[in-house]
């Protein structure tokens, strides 16, 4: 018997045109985008459908936009196909901002509150570090512990201790590091010297998921105190612990920690597979997580669900 999990993508999956086909094909998807625009008091859907790309990529826009596409897909599955999460879905998880999408899907937050929280999260993360001072890099062909050793060596720089840490353990030998630009650049050189297959800077606007994001974590602690989560209708596998989270206070605390902590995606997928998940459905823009699942848990199936055709196919199964 199939055991299903829903997974939700993070930043980097955005692209101009995302959600446009959904809005054209399905009324529930249009309603999601209209509600998001109204709540945020901006035409974010127009930016998603038409661009420009550089404005869509801004963290404060990309985060609520990606959530909205994921929730639009879910609403169509629920209203056109009668999908009942508590009956058909065992677990949910999301990558970084995708954790908010997962919680919104599981009725832990309303769509409106999720949009507001992600707008604030994006703004706070962008403001935490002045432009040009931080960086992120992808290390390919390295496991988490080896990446942490590289970071520890790179932190001790000529100007004193600087921050560089493992931000995302994505699985399949892919670890993203984050911190002060000079420390990240040192880590890249150390990684190359240790035979890491590839080490390259990423085109991001801030160094996410490291200690430099502490001001953003403080901002989210305040926001989440004012907008606390409800208990989710299905358990969430949290980024910070790679374990089930169901208690509202625990979820709130983990969302605050998540801003500065490593996204333990590889372990999260391994945990879901260990709990019996056989089918993963990636709801929203892109197919990044589907590709990672195939490397982390090759015995399970992974299906992207983002286009009208993909939705129609999944409705026949779910």
C-alpha positions as CSV (number, residue, x, y, z in Angstrom):
1,X,0.0,0.0,0.0
2,X,1.3,3.5,-0.9
3,X,2.3,5.8,1.9
4,X,2.3,9.4,0.6
5,X,4.2,12.5,1.6
6,X,3.9,16.1,0.3
7,X,7.1,18.1,-0.2
8,X,7.4,21.8,-0.9
9,X,10.3,23.6,-2.7
10,X,12.4,26.4,-1.4
11,X,14.1,29.5,-2.9
12,X,15.8,28.9,-6.2
13,X,12.8,27.2,-7.8
14,X,11.2,30.5,-8.9
15,X,11.0,31.3,-12.6
16,X,9.0,33.9,-14.5
17,X,5.8,32.4,-15.7
18,X,5.3,30.2,-12.7
19,X,1.6,29.8,-11.7
20,X,0.4,31.3,-15.0
21,X,-0.9,28.1,-16.5
22,X,-2.5,27.1,-13.1
23,X,-4.4,30.5,-12.9
24,X,-5.6,30.0,-16.5
25,X,-6.8,26.5,-15.9
26,X,-8.2,26.4,-12.4
27,X,-10.4,28.8,-10.4
28,X,-9.1,27.6,-7.0
29,X,-5.5,28.5,-8.2
30,X,-6.7,32.0,-9.3
31,X,-8.3,32.5,-5.9
32,X,-5.0,31.7,-4.1
33,X,-3.1,34.3,-6.2
34,X,-5.8,36.9,-5.7
35,X,-5.8,36.4,-2.0
36,X,-2.0,36.7,-1.8
37,X,-2.1,39.9,-3.8
38,X,-4.8,41.4,-1.6
39,X,-3.0,40.4,1.7
40,X,0.4,41.7,0.6
41,X,-1.1,44.8,-1.1
42,X,1.1,44.2,-4.2
43,X,0.5,42.6,-7.6
44,X,2.9,39.7,-6.9
45,X,1.0,37.4,-9.2
46,X,1.7,39.8,-12.1
47,X,5.4,39.7,-11.2
48,X,5.2,35.9,-11.1
49,X,3.5,35.6,-14.5
50,X,5.4,38.3,-16.4
51,X,8.6,39.2,-14.5
52,X,11.0,40.9,-14.5
53,X,13.2,38.0,-13.2
54,X,15.5,40.2,-11.1
55,X,12.5,41.5,-9.1
56,X,10.9,38.1,-8.7
57,X,14.2,36.7,-7.4
58,X,14.3,39.3,-4.6
59,X,14.0,37.2,-1.4
60,X,10.9,39.1,-0.1
61,X,9.1,38.4,-3.4
62,X,10.4,34.9,-4.1
63,X,9.4,33.4,-0.7
64,X,5.7,34.3,-0.7
65,X,5.5,33.6,-4.5
66,X,6.8,30.1,-4.2
67,X,4.5,29.4,-1.3
68,X,1.5,30.6,-3.3
69,X,2.2,28.3,-6.3
70,X,2.5,25.4,-4.0
71,X,-0.7,26.2,-2.2
72,X,-2.5,26.8,-5.6
73,X,-1.6,23.3,-6.6
74,X,-2.8,21.9,-3.3
75,X,-6.1,23.8,-3.5
76,X,-6.8,22.4,-7.0
77,X,-6.0,18.9,-5.7
78,X,-8.4,19.4,-2.8
79,X,-11.3,21.1,-4.6
80,X,-11.1,19.5,-8.0
81,X,-10.0,16.1,-6.8
82,X,-11.3,15.9,-3.3
83,X,-7.8,15.3,-1.8
84,X,-8.1,14.9,2.0
85,X,-4.7,15.4,3.6
86,X,-5.5,13.6,6.8
87,X,-6.8,10.6,4.9
88,X,-4.3,10.3,2.1
89,X,-1.1,12.0,3.3
90,X,1.2,10.6,6.0
91,X,3.8,13.4,6.3
92,X,4.7,16.8,4.9
93,X,8.0,18.7,4.7
94,X,9.5,21.6,2.9
95,X,12.9,23.0,2.1
96,X,13.6,26.2,4.0
97,X,10.7,28.5,3.1
98,X,9.0,25.4,1.9
99,X,8.5,24.4,5.5
100,X,6.0,27.3,5.7
101,X,4.2,26.0,2.6
102,X,4.0,22.6,4.3
103,X,2.6,24.1,7.4
104,X,0.0,26.1,5.4
105,X,-0.9,23.0,3.5
106,X,-1.4,21.2,6.9
107,X,-3.7,24.1,8.2
108,X,-1.1,25.2,10.8
109,X,-1.2,28.7,9.3
110,X,-3.8,30.4,7.1
111,X,-2.8,31.3,3.5
112,X,-2.9,35.0,4.5
113,X,-0.7,34.6,7.6
114,X,1.8,32.5,5.7
115,X,2.1,35.1,3.0
116,X,2.6,37.9,5.6
117,X,5.2,35.8,7.5
118,X,7.2,34.9,4.4
119,X,7.2,38.5,3.2
120,X,8.6,39.6,6.6
121,X,11.0,36.6,6.6
122,X,12.3,37.6,3.2
123,X,12.7,41.3,4.2
124,X,14.4,40.4,7.5
125,X,16.8,37.9,5.9
126,X,17.8,40.5,3.3
127,X,18.4,43.2,5.9
128,X,20.4,41.0,8.2
129,X,23.7,41.3,6.3
130,X,24.7,44.4,4.2
131,X,25.0,43.6,0.4
132,X,28.3,42.2,-0.6
133,X,29.4,41.0,2.9
134,X,27.9,37.6,2.7
135,X,27.9,34.7,0.3
136,X,26.8,31.1,-0.3
137,X,28.6,28.3,-2.2
138,X,27.7,24.8,-3.4
139,X,30.1,22.0,-2.6
140,X,29.4,19.0,-4.9
141,X,30.8,15.5,-4.1
142,X,31.1,16.0,-0.3
143,X,29.2,14.8,2.7
144,X,28.0,16.9,5.6
145,X,30.8,16.1,8.1
146,X,33.5,16.8,5.5
147,X,31.9,20.1,4.6
148,X,31.7,21.1,8.3
149,X,35.5,20.3,8.6
150,X,36.2,22.6,5.6
151,X,34.1,25.3,7.2
152,X,35.8,25.0,10.5
153,X,39.2,25.5,8.9
154,X,37.9,28.4,6.7
155,X,36.4,30.3,9.7
156,X,39.8,31.0,11.2
157,X,40.7,33.8,8.8
158,X,43.5,36.4,8.7
159,X,41.2,39.1,10.1
160,X,40.1,36.9,13.0
161,X,37.2,34.5,13.2
162,X,34.6,34.8,10.5
163,X,31.4,32.9,10.0
164,X,31.0,30.1,7.4
165,X,28.8,27.1,8.1
166,X,26.8,24.3,6.4
167,X,23.5,25.9,5.4
168,X,21.8,23.0,3.4
169,X,22.6,19.3,3.5
170,X,20.7,18.5,0.3
171,X,21.8,14.9,-0.2
172,X,23.5,13.2,-3.1
173,X,26.9,14.7,-2.0
174,X,25.6,18.3,-2.3
175,X,26.2,20.7,0.6
176,X,25.6,24.4,0.5
177,X,27.7,26.6,2.8
178,X,27.0,30.2,3.9
179,X,28.7,33.0,5.8
180,X,31.0,36.0,5.4
181,X,32.1,36.3,1.7
182,X,35.8,36.0,2.5
183,X,35.3,32.9,4.6
184,X,33.1,31.3,2.0
185,X,35.8,32.0,-0.6
186,X,38.5,30.4,1.6
187,X,36.2,27.4,2.1
188,X,36.0,27.0,-1.7
189,X,39.8,27.0,-2.0
190,X,40.1,24.5,0.9
191,X,37.5,22.3,-0.7
192,X,39.2,22.3,-4.1
193,X,42.5,21.3,-2.3
194,X,40.7,18.3,-0.7
195,X,39.5,17.0,-4.0
196,X,35.9,18.1,-3.8
197,X,34.4,17.6,-7.3
198,X,33.0,21.2,-7.6
199,X,32.9,24.2,-5.4
200,X,31.3,27.4,-6.7
201,X,29.7,30.6,-5.4
202,X,25.9,30.8,-5.8
203,X,24.0,33.9,-7.2
204,X,22.1,34.7,-3.9
205,X,21.4,38.0,-2.3
206,X,22.2,37.0,1.3
207,X,24.0,34.3,3.3
208,X,21.0,32.2,4.5
209,X,20.9,29.6,7.3
210,X,24.0,30.7,9.2
211,X,24.7,32.7,12.4
212,X,24.8,36.0,10.4
213,X,21.0,35.6,10.1
214,X,20.5,36.1,13.9
215,X,18.7,39.5,13.4
216,X,16.2,37.8,11.0
217,X,15.7,35.0,13.6
218,X,14.8,37.7,16.2
219,X,12.3,39.3,13.8
220,X,10.7,35.9,13.1
221,X,10.5,35.1,16.9
222,X,8.5,38.3,17.3
223,X,6.3,37.7,14.3
224,X,5.6,34.1,15.3
225,X,4.7,35.1,18.8
226,X,2.0,37.4,17.3
227,X,0.9,34.7,14.8
228,X,1.4,31.3,16.4
229,X,0.9,28.1,14.5
230,X,-2.0,25.7,15.1
231,X,-1.4,21.9,15.3
232,X,-1.0,20.6,11.7
233,X,-3.5,18.0,10.4
234,X,-0.5,15.9,9.3
235,X,2.9,15.7,11.0
236,X,5.7,17.9,9.6
237,X,9.3,16.8,9.3
238,X,11.2,19.8,10.5
239,X,14.3,21.2,8.8
240,X,16.1,21.7,12.1
241,X,15.6,18.3,13.6
242,X,14.8,16.0,10.6
243,X,12.1,14.6,12.9
244,X,8.3,14.8,13.3
245,X,6.9,18.0,14.8
246,X,3.2,18.4,15.7
247,X,3.1,20.6,18.8
248,X,2.4,24.3,18.0
249,X,5.0,25.6,20.5
250,X,7.7,23.3,19.1
251,X,6.9,24.2,15.5
252,X,7.1,27.9,16.4
253,X,10.5,27.5,18.1
254,X,11.9,25.4,15.2
255,X,10.8,28.0,12.7
256,X,12.8,30.6,14.6
257,X,15.9,28.3,14.8
258,X,15.5,27.4,11.1
259,X,16.6,30.9,10.1
260,X,20.2,30.3,11.4
261,X,20.4,26.5,11.4
262,X,21.3,23.9,8.8
263,X,18.5,22.7,6.6
264,X,18.8,18.9,7.2
265,X,17.0,17.9,4.0
266,X,18.9,14.6,3.3
267,X,18.2,13.4,6.9
268,X,14.6,14.6,6.5
269,X,14.0,12.5,3.4
270,X,15.8,9.5,5.0
271,X,13.5,9.8,8.0
272,X,10.4,9.9,5.9
273,X,11.5,6.9,4.0
274,X,12.3,5.1,7.3
275,X,8.7,6.0,8.5
276,X,7.4,4.1,5.4
277,X,6.9,6.8,2.8
278,X,6.8,5.2,-0.7
279,X,5.6,8.2,-2.8
280,X,6.8,11.8,-2.6
281,X,4.8,14.5,-4.4
282,X,6.6,17.9,-4.9
283,X,3.9,20.5,-5.0
284,X,4.8,23.8,-6.7
285,X,7.4,25.4,-9.0
286,X,10.3,23.4,-10.4
287,X,11.5,19.8,-9.8
288,X,14.6,20.4,-7.6
289,X,13.4,18.3,-4.6
290,X,12.2,15.5,-7.0
291,X,15.7,15.2,-8.2
292,X,17.2,15.1,-4.7
293,X,14.7,12.5,-3.5
294,X,15.8,10.2,-6.4
295,X,19.3,10.4,-5.1
296,X,18.5,10.2,-1.3
297,X,15.7,7.6,-1.4
298,X,15.9,5.8,-4.8
299,X,13.6,3.0,-3.7
300,X,10.7,5.6,-3.4
301,X,9.0,7.3,-6.2
302,X,9.1,11.1,-6.6
303,X,6.6,13.1,-8.7
304,X,6.6,16.9,-9.5
305,X,3.2,18.4,-9.4
306,X,3.2,21.9,-10.8
307,X,1.5,22.1,-14.2
308,X,-2.2,21.4,-15.1
309,X,-1.1,18.2,-16.9
310,X,0.8,17.0,-13.8
311,X,-2.2,17.8,-11.6
312,X,-4.6,15.9,-13.8
313,X,-2.2,12.9,-13.7
314,X,-1.9,12.9,-9.9
315,X,-5.7,13.3,-9.4
316,X,-6.1,9.9,-11.0
317,X,-3.7,8.4,-8.4
318,X,-4.6,10.4,-5.2
